[in-house]
Amino acid sequence: DDSAVCDDLVNLRHVDHHAVQRNLQVRFQQHHIYTSVGPVLVSINPLQSLPLYTPEVLDRYSKQEPNLGPHLFLMADRAYHQLLSTGRPQSLITCGESGSGKTEATKLMLIYLMEKSRRRGEVLA
């Protein structure tokens, strides 16, 4: 179905500018500001406060509950587990235009990593 909206653009049946833009627009209108493109996270600044970063949401991603959608916390969690399982440094790259929310996104991922580490009694180097 060409009108299907998905949380990972890799799963779009037809990939073109219109399909990507439509998918992002529909998800944004549903307050789903995060969309994956494989291992990459696309974030659209909602320019309003949404309940996406509450302690309860952090806890759900930390516990790796099933069927959680794309989120900054999921990206941070993947990097955290890769660090622990491989012992190799990990990177989370945040890019975008001025005012797009890069600093806030980075702060939220750091908060997640600190909390995840605190819960395990570890200090990330």
Secondary structure, 3 states (H helix, E strand, C coil): CCCCCCCEHHHCCCCCHHHHHHHHHHHHHCCCCEEEECCEEEECCCCCCCCCCCHHHHHHHHCCCCCCCCCHHHHHHHHHHHHHHHCCCCCCCCCCCCCCCHHHHHHHHHHHHHHHHHHHCCCCC
